[in-house]
């Protein structure tokens, strides 16, 4: 979907009589992406504690807050231990590699940061973060809020309707796709309500959920459009010919089980209400104590700013050592950063954490001398 179409969809949603905007964040999904977006070896404290996921999480969340201007904010996390899905499908997520230890040790730090910033984070034993997200999104819709779900998990697509939009990260995080009902239909040729049926037929490799052999999104969508739903497909399974029809009949029990496993719970008793999701004002003392205790450098937050600005301001501007022979990215410049010099890893203009990939030296006009500054691709222009 083009940027113009996405903007049009956002404006259309804004025209509806919503009480405000609720942003629901998949905490583990965002932390995982943040961890792999920034090099862990360049983001650690003097004690050796990795902080790249903390830095990236805060910066990425700040970018979304700045773009979407939510009135309410909640972050959902998974908890250790199985869920009812493991009882239904013992091999569920069994092939996933264990999360890096450096990432796991940063999750408590991320939650401490959220506490200091006045952002609610929620988890519930026996349920996945996806179930928390489904419940929060349903709660927001019921209370009359436009709800945005920030998640890289396609299971969230089943939540999408006129009031709920999934913000799905692309290859670059800033390229968030606004998965509206129309966007779901354009990509998968089924409605959001039918998406779990499609996923049950296709399976989900990442979660170790086997689908019907040889059946992908295309054939699944074709059958759903022909028979209306998974139940309709099963009812008419004998009418589907060819090897794919035979494979379907042989795996009907698995498909039924898949559909139970991929359905999100939307009524978990969380013991919270919409008023609990107001974020800010932050606790400056808690933030300062957290960063001091972890020896994480950060910009001093301005006294009067909303939580999104605070997130951007306190995004751990950790310094790292420049690689030997690192050259200014400006093709017109021959300045080379001297070996071992140190510089900020974020853009000096906008705070983009990727600036270290494209450092550019600035120029002091008065003295005609160069000083090293980091700029992201946008600010460099």
C-alpha positions as CSV (number, residue, x, y, z in Angstrom):
1,X,0.0,0.0,0.0
2,X,1.3,3.4,-1.0
3,X,2.1,6.2,1.5
4,X,-0.8,8.2,0.1
5,X,-3.2,5.3,0.6
6,X,-2.0,4.8,4.2
7,X,-2.4,8.5,4.9
8,X,-5.9,8.4,3.5
9,X,-6.8,5.5,5.7
10,X,-5.5,7.3,8.8
11,X,-7.4,10.4,7.9
12,X,-10.5,8.3,7.3
13,X,-10.2,6.7,10.8
14,X,-9.5,10.1,12.3
15,X,-12.8,11.4,10.9
16,X,-14.8,8.8,13.0
17,X,-16.1,9.8,16.4
18,X,-13.3,8.2,18.5
19,X,-12.6,9.2,22.1
20,X,-8.9,9.1,21.4
21,X,-6.1,6.7,20.2
22,X,-4.9,3.6,22.1
23,X,-1.5,2.2,21.2
24,X,-1.0,-1.4,22.2
25,X,2.6,-2.6,21.8
26,X,3.9,-6.2,21.5
27,X,6.8,-5.8,23.9
28,X,8.7,-8.9,23.1
29,X,8.3,-8.4,19.4
30,X,9.7,-4.8,19.6
31,X,12.5,-5.8,22.0
32,X,13.5,-8.6,19.7
33,X,13.6,-6.3,16.7
34,X,15.5,-3.7,18.6
35,X,18.1,-6.2,19.7
36,X,18.9,-7.3,16.2
37,X,18.8,-3.8,14.8
38,X,21.7,-2.6,16.8
39,X,25.1,-4.3,17.3
40,X,25.2,-5.6,20.9
41,X,29.0,-5.3,21.0
42,X,28.7,-1.5,20.6
43,X,26.0,-1.0,23.3
44,X,27.0,-2.2,26.7
45,X,27.8,-0.7,30.1
46,X,31.2,-0.8,31.8
47,X,30.0,-3.8,33.7
48,X,29.3,-5.7,30.5
49,X,25.5,-5.4,30.6
50,X,24.2,-5.2,27.0
51,X,21.8,-2.3,26.4
52,X,21.2,-2.2,22.7
53,X,17.7,-3.6,23.0
54,X,16.9,-1.0,25.7
55,X,18.2,1.8,23.5
56,X,16.4,0.5,20.4
57,X,13.1,-0.2,22.1
58,X,12.9,3.3,23.5
59,X,13.8,5.0,20.2
60,X,11.5,2.9,18.1
61,X,8.6,3.4,20.5
62,X,9.3,7.1,20.5
63,X,9.1,7.2,16.7
64,X,5.7,5.5,16.7
65,X,4.4,7.8,19.4
66,X,5.6,10.9,17.5
67,X,3.9,9.7,14.3
68,X,0.6,8.4,15.7
69,X,0.0,10.7,18.8
70,X,-1.8,8.2,21.0
71,X,-3.7,9.2,24.1
72,X,-3.3,5.8,25.8
73,X,-0.4,3.4,25.7
74,X,0.1,-0.2,26.9
75,X,2.8,-2.7,26.4
76,X,2.1,-6.5,26.5
77,X,4.8,-9.0,27.4
78,X,5.0,-12.8,27.4
79,X,5.7,-14.7,30.6
80,X,7.7,-17.9,31.1
81,X,5.7,-21.1,31.1
82,X,3.3,-22.8,28.7
83,X,-0.2,-21.8,27.7
84,X,-3.3,-23.8,26.7
85,X,-1.8,-23.8,23.2
86,X,1.0,-26.1,24.4
87,X,-1.7,-28.5,25.7
88,X,-3.5,-28.5,22.4
89,X,-0.3,-28.8,20.3
90,X,2.7,-30.0,22.3
91,X,5.2,-29.1,19.6
92,X,3.8,-25.5,19.5
93,X,6.9,-23.2,19.0
94,X,9.1,-26.1,19.8
95,X,11.5,-25.4,16.9
96,X,12.2,-21.9,17.9
97,X,15.7,-21.1,19.0
98,X,16.1,-19.8,22.5
99,X,16.3,-16.0,22.7
100,X,19.9,-14.7,23.2
101,X,20.8,-14.3,26.8
102,X,21.9,-10.7,26.1
103,X,18.3,-10.0,25.1
104,X,16.7,-11.7,28.0
105,X,18.7,-9.8,30.5
106,X,17.5,-6.5,29.0
107,X,13.8,-7.2,29.3
108,X,13.7,-6.3,33.0
109,X,15.6,-3.0,32.1
110,X,13.0,-2.2,29.4
111,X,10.2,-2.7,31.9
112,X,12.0,-0.6,34.5
113,X,12.3,2.2,31.9
114,X,8.6,1.9,31.1
115,X,7.8,2.2,34.8
116,X,9.9,5.3,35.1
117,X,8.1,6.8,32.1
118,X,4.7,6.0,33.4
119,X,3.9,3.5,30.7
120,X,1.7,0.5,31.6
121,X,3.1,-2.9,30.8
122,X,1.0,-6.0,31.3
123,X,1.6,-9.8,31.4
124,X,-0.5,-12.7,32.6
125,X,0.5,-16.2,33.5
126,X,-0.9,-18.8,31.3
127,X,-1.5,-16.4,28.4
128,X,0.7,-15.2,25.6
129,X,1.4,-11.5,24.9
130,X,-0.8,-11.9,21.8
131,X,-3.8,-12.7,24.1
132,X,-3.1,-9.6,26.2
133,X,-2.9,-7.6,23.0
134,X,-6.2,-9.0,21.7
135,X,-7.9,-8.2,25.0
136,X,-6.5,-4.7,25.1
137,X,-7.5,-4.0,21.5
138,X,-11.0,-5.2,22.2
139,X,-11.2,-3.1,25.3
140,X,-10.1,0.0,23.4
141,X,-12.6,-0.6,20.7
142,X,-15.4,-1.2,23.2
143,X,-14.5,2.1,25.0
144,X,-14.7,4.0,21.7
145,X,-10.9,4.4,21.0
146,X,-9.1,4.1,17.7
147,X,-6.7,1.3,18.5
148,X,-3.3,0.7,17.0
149,X,-1.5,-2.6,17.5
150,X,2.3,-2.4,17.0
151,X,3.3,-6.0,16.3
152,X,5.4,-8.1,13.9
153,X,3.2,-11.2,14.5
154,X,0.7,-11.9,11.7
155,X,-1.7,-13.5,14.2
156,X,-2.7,-9.9,15.1
157,X,-4.2,-9.4,11.7
158,X,-7.4,-11.2,12.9
159,X,-8.0,-8.2,15.2
160,X,-8.2,-5.7,12.4
161,X,-11.5,-3.9,11.7
162,X,-12.6,-0.3,11.2
163,X,-11.5,0.7,14.6
164,X,-8.3,-1.5,15.0
165,X,-5.2,-1.2,12.8
166,X,-2.1,-3.3,13.0
167,X,1.2,-1.4,12.6
168,X,3.3,-4.1,10.9
169,X,7.1,-3.4,10.6
170,X,8.7,-3.7,7.2
171,X,12.3,-4.5,6.4
172,X,13.1,-1.1,8.0
173,X,11.2,-0.4,11.2
174,X,10.3,3.1,10.1
175,X,8.4,1.6,7.1
176,X,5.5,0.6,9.2
177,X,2.6,-0.9,7.2
178,X,-0.9,0.2,8.4
179,X,-2.7,-3.1,8.1
180,X,-6.3,-1.9,7.7
181,X,-9.2,-4.2,6.5
182,X,-8.5,-3.1,3.0
183,X,-4.8,-3.7,3.3
184,X,-5.5,-7.3,4.6
185,X,-7.8,-8.0,1.7
186,X,-5.3,-6.5,-0.8
187,X,-2.5,-8.7,0.4
188,X,-4.2,-12.0,1.3
189,X,-7.6,-11.7,-0.6
190,X,-9.6,-12.5,2.5
191,X,-11.1,-10.4,5.2
192,X,-9.4,-10.0,8.6
193,X,-12.1,-12.2,10.1
194,X,-11.2,-14.9,7.6
195,X,-7.4,-14.6,8.1
196,X,-7.2,-17.2,10.9
197,X,-8.9,-19.7,8.6
198,X,-6.2,-19.0,6.0
199,X,-3.5,-19.3,8.5
200,X,-4.9,-22.6,9.7
201,X,-4.7,-24.0,6.2
202,X,-1.3,-22.6,5.4
203,X,0.3,-23.3,8.8
204,X,2.9,-21.2,10.5
205,X,6.5,-22.3,10.3
206,X,7.7,-19.9,12.9
207,X,5.3,-21.4,15.5
208,X,5.9,-25.0,14.3
209,X,2.2,-25.3,13.2
210,X,2.0,-27.6,10.2
211,X,-0.5,-26.7,7.5
212,X,-1.9,-28.6,4.5
213,X,1.1,-29.8,2.4
214,X,1.3,-27.8,-0.8
215,X,-1.3,-25.2,0.2
216,X,-0.1,-21.6,0.6
217,X,-1.9,-18.3,0.9
218,X,-3.2,-18.4,-2.7
219,X,-5.0,-21.7,-2.6
220,X,-6.2,-21.1,1.0
221,X,-7.7,-17.8,-0.1
222,X,-9.3,-19.4,-3.2
223,X,-11.0,-22.0,-1.1
224,X,-12.2,-19.5,1.5
225,X,-13.7,-17.3,-1.1
226,X,-15.4,-20.2,-2.7
227,X,-16.8,-21.8,0.4
228,X,-17.0,-18.8,2.7
229,X,-15.0,-20.1,5.7
230,X,-12.9,-23.0,7.0
231,X,-16.1,-24.7,8.2
232,X,-17.5,-24.4,4.7
233,X,-14.3,-25.8,3.2
234,X,-14.4,-28.8,5.6
235,X,-18.0,-29.4,4.8
236,X,-17.2,-29.5,1.0
237,X,-13.8,-31.2,1.3
238,X,-14.9,-34.2,-0.8
239,X,-15.7,-31.9,-3.7
240,X,-12.1,-30.5,-3.9
241,X,-10.1,-32.6,-6.4
242,X,-6.5,-33.0,-7.1
243,X,-3.5,-33.6,-4.9
244,X,-4.3,-30.5,-2.8
245,X,-7.8,-31.7,-2.1
246,X,-6.5,-35.1,-1.1
247,X,-3.9,-33.5,1.2
248,X,-6.7,-31.4,2.7
249,X,-8.8,-34.4,3.5
250,X,-5.8,-36.2,5.1
251,X,-5.0,-33.2,7.3
252,X,-8.5,-31.9,8.3
253,X,-8.0,-32.8,12.0
254,X,-4.7,-30.8,12.0
255,X,-6.4,-27.9,10.3
256,X,-9.1,-27.8,12.9
257,X,-6.5,-27.9,15.7
258,X,-4.6,-25.1,14.0
259,X,-7.7,-23.0,14.0
260,X,-8.1,-23.4,17.8
261,X,-4.4,-22.7,18.4
262,X,-4.2,-19.5,16.3
263,X,-7.4,-17.9,17.7
264,X,-6.5,-15.0,20.1
265,X,-8.2,-14.8,23.5
266,X,-9.9,-11.4,23.6
267,X,-11.4,-11.5,27.1
268,X,-8.5,-12.1,29.5
269,X,-9.2,-10.8,33.0
270,X,-6.4,-8.2,33.3
271,X,-7.8,-6.1,36.1
272,X,-7.1,-2.8,34.3
273,X,-9.1,-0.1,32.6
274,X,-8.5,2.6,30.1
275,X,-7.5,5.1,32.7
276,X,-4.5,2.9,33.6
277,X,-3.1,3.4,30.1
278,X,-2.6,7.2,30.4
279,X,1.1,7.6,30.1
280,X,3.3,10.3,31.7
281,X,4.2,12.4,33.4
282,X,7.5,10.6,33.9
283,X,9.3,10.3,37.2
284,X,12.6,12.1,36.5
285,X,14.2,10.7,39.7
286,X,13.4,7.1,38.6
287,X,14.7,7.6,35.1
288,X,17.9,9.2,36.5
289,X,18.3,6.5,39.0
290,X,17.8,3.8,36.4
291,X,20.4,5.2,34.0
292,X,22.8,6.0,36.8
293,X,22.6,2.5,38.2
294,X,23.0,0.9,34.8
295,X,25.7,3.4,33.8
296,X,23.8,4.3,30.7
297,X,24.4,7.7,29.2
298,X,21.4,9.6,28.1
299,X,20.3,13.1,27.1
300,X,18.8,15.2,29.9
301,X,15.0,15.2,29.3
302,X,13.3,18.5,29.0
303,X,11.2,19.5,32.0
304,X,8.0,20.0,30.1
305,X,7.4,17.3,27.5
306,X,5.0,14.4,26.9
307,X,6.1,10.8,27.4
308,X,7.0,10.4,23.7
309,X,9.5,13.2,23.8
310,X,10.9,11.8,27.1
311,X,11.4,8.5,25.4
312,X,13.3,10.1,22.6
313,X,15.3,12.3,25.0
314,X,16.2,9.4,27.3
315,X,17.1,6.9,24.7
316,X,20.4,6.0,26.2
317,X,22.8,7.9,23.9
318,X,25.5,5.3,24.5
319,X,28.8,6.0,23.0
320,X,30.8,3.5,21.0
321,X,34.2,3.2,19.5
322,X,34.4,4.0,15.8
323,X,35.8,1.3,13.6
324,X,39.4,1.9,12.3
325,X,39.4,3.8,9.1
326,X,35.7,4.7,9.2
327,X,35.2,7.3,6.5
328,X,32.7,10.1,6.4
329,X,29.7,9.0,4.2
330,X,29.6,12.3,2.3
331,X,31.2,11.4,-1.1
332,X,32.5,14.9,-1.4
333,X,34.4,14.7,1.8
334,X,37.7,12.9,2.3
335,X,37.8,13.3,6.1
336,X,38.6,10.1,7.8
337,X,37.7,9.5,11.4
338,X,40.9,8.7,13.2
339,X,41.2,5.2,14.6
340,X,39.8,4.8,18.1
341,X,37.9,8.1,18.1
342,X,34.6,8.1,19.9
343,X,31.3,9.5,18.7
344,X,27.6,9.3,19.4
345,X,25.7,6.4,17.9
346,X,22.5,8.4,17.3
347,X,21.8,11.2,14.8
348,X,22.6,14.6,16.4
349,X,19.5,16.1,14.8
350,X,16.7,13.5,15.2
351,X,18.1,10.8,17.4
352,X,17.8,8.0,14.8
353,X,19.8,5.0,16.2
354,X,21.0,4.0,12.8
355,X,23.1,7.1,12.3
356,X,26.3,5.2,13.2
357,X,25.9,3.5,9.9
358,X,26.3,6.8,8.1
359,X,28.4,9.2,10.1
360,X,29.1,12.5,8.5
361,X,31.4,15.2,9.7
362,X,30.0,18.7,10.1
363,X,31.9,22.0,9.6
364,X,32.3,25.0,11.9
365,X,31.8,27.9,9.6
366,X,33.5,30.4,11.9
367,X,36.8,28.7,12.1
368,X,36.6,26.5,9.0
369,X,37.3,23.5,11.2
370,X,35.6,20.1,11.1
371,X,33.9,18.5,13.9
372,X,32.5,15.0,13.9
373,X,28.7,14.8,13.9
374,X,26.5,11.9,13.2
375,X,23.6,12.3,10.8
376,X,21.0,9.8,9.6
377,X,20.2,9.7,5.9
378,X,17.3,12.2,6.1
379,X,19.1,14.8,8.2
380,X,22.3,14.5,6.2
381,X,20.4,15.9,3.2
